[in-house]
Amino acid sequence: MNENFVRIEYLMQKFAIKRSTVYVYIANGDVPKGKKISHKMTVWVQSAVDTAFLNFCEKKGILI
């Protein structure tokens, strides 16, 4: 099974938040921690981000 990897911009767009808020959500456990693939690049598994987004919306009572 091939997984798609996404960069932080995908999370920012998906959650409609700024970069610093992505890291707040990670610290709160709302977003999975990314995988560092170089000293300047972190990626996330797209399906994990999408699942986290649905769980976040459900937790906050947001209808999508």
N, C-alpha and C positions, 0 to 999 in steps of 0.2 A: 504494500500500500504506500503510495506516494503522498507525502504531506506537503502542503504549501506553507512556506514561511513568509512572514510579513514583518515589516519594519515598524517603528514607533508611529510613523505617520498614519498607518492603517488604524492603529488604536485611537489616535487623536480624532480621526474622522469618524470612526465607528461610534465612539462614546461622546463625540462633540465636545471634547475637552482639550485643554492645553497640555503641553509636554510635562510640565511639573505636576499636573494633576494625575497623569498616568502613573507616576511614581508614588503618589499618595495612595492611589487605588491599589497598587501592588503591595504597599506596606499594610493596607487594610485587608488584604486577601481577596479583593474584588476582581483583580486581574492576575493571571498567572505570571510568575517571574519568567523573564525572557532568558534565552540562551546566548551567552557572549560568544561570538565566533571570531572576533578580533578585538584588539584593544579599543577600537572605535565603533564597533558594530554589534548590536544586539538584535536578535530576531525572536519572533514568537511563532508558535504553530497556529495557523489561521483557524483551524477547527476549535482549538482550545479558547482562542479569543472570542470566537462567535458564541460558544457555549457560555463563557463568562459573561458576555453581554446579555444574553437571554436571562441568565440567573440574576444579574444585577437589576435588570428591568423588573423581573418578578419580585425581587426583594424590595425594591422601591415603589412597587405598585404602578409602574409605567406600562401603559398599553402600547403594544407595537403592532 
